[in-house]
Amino acid sequence: MAAPDRALAACSGPNQIISTSTTGPVLSNGGAITITTTGIAAGSADVTGSDGVDVTSCPATTISNSGTITGGAGSNASGAATGGAGVSNAESIGTLNNSGTISGGRASDFLLSGVSASSTGL
């Protein structure tokens, strides 16, 4: 296991400013994360969509969002798909300021693609 001082050093990165479209997850490094009005943090799509912002290994002093944070879409031909979270945290977020949009990614199942609601009895 790493020495405590090394673990703390790994979580004392610079503040991050997202002002363009960025494929997430944006990873917290111990500083602040700012999504500007023109910024987008969007998780990538896969069987399990990734998160827009992850505060899972290091805390975030502040997350300020005036743009868009969204989880990636999940899609799977065999069925079990999950969309990513807009903001996922297992660490602490000191302050969350939001005047923009935070949303999770949708999940889709290709098994029903192209099937109309009337043909499935829905």
N, C-alpha and C positions, 0 to 999 in steps of 0.2 A: 504494500500500500504506500502511496506517495506521502511524503512529509506534509504536514498541514500548511507550511508556508508555500509549498509548490501548488497545493490545491487552491489557496487563496490567490496566488499570482495568476492562475488560469482563469479566475473569475474577476479580474480587474482590468478588462479591456476598455477601449474607447467607446464613447457614445456613438450610436449608429443612427444615421438619418437616411430614410428611404424616401426619395422624391421622384422615382420613376417606377415602372413596372419591374418587380423583382420576383423571381421564382423562389418560393420558400421551401423549407421553413427558414425564416430569419431566426438565428440562434442567439439567445441572450448570452452576453459575455460578462455580466456583472454591472454594466453601465446602463444608460438610458437608451430606449428605442423610440424614435420619432418617425411616424408616417405622416408626411406632409399632405396637403390637399391634392397634389398631383401624384402621390405615392400609392403604390399597390403592392402588398405582400400577399402573394397567392401561392398556396401549396400546389405541388405538382399532382397530376392525376396518375393513378395506378390502380391495382387491385384494392389497395388501401390508400386513399388520398393522403398526402402529407399535410401537415399543419401549416397555417400561414405564419405564425410566430410560436416558437418553442422556448419556454422558460423552464427547462427540465434539468439542465446540468449546472447552471449558474443562475443566481437571482437577477432580477431587473430592478434598478432603482425606480424607474418610471417607464411606462409605456404611454405615449401620447399619440393618439390617432385622429387625424382629421381627413384621412384618405380612406383606403379600403384594405381590410384584412380579411382574407377568406381562405378556408380550407380547400384542398384539392378534391376533385371528384373521385369517387371510387367506382370502378366498374370491373365486372368479372363475368366471363362467359358461363362459369359454373354456378354462379349465384351469390356467394358470400362476399359482398362488397361493402366497404365502409368509407364514408367521406371523412376528410381530415377536419380537425378542429380549427376554428379561427385563431384562437389563442389557447395553447395548451400549457399548463403549468404544474410542475411538481416541486418547484422552488418558489420563493416568495416574489411578489410584485409589490414594490413599495407604494406606488400610486398608479392608477389606471385612469387616464383622461381620454374620453371618447366623444368626438363630435362628428365622426365619420360612420363607417359601416363595418361591423364585425359579424361574420357569418361562417357557419360550417359548410363544408363541401357536401354535395349531394351524393347519394349512392345509387347506382343503377345496375340492373341485372339484364344482361344481353338475352337471357332466355325469353323475355317478353318483348324484345325489340321487334317492331314491325307487326305485332299482334294487336288488333283493334280490341277495344274494351268489349264490344258486342260479341266477338268471337270467343272470349274467355268467360263470358257470363258476368262480367263486372259491370 
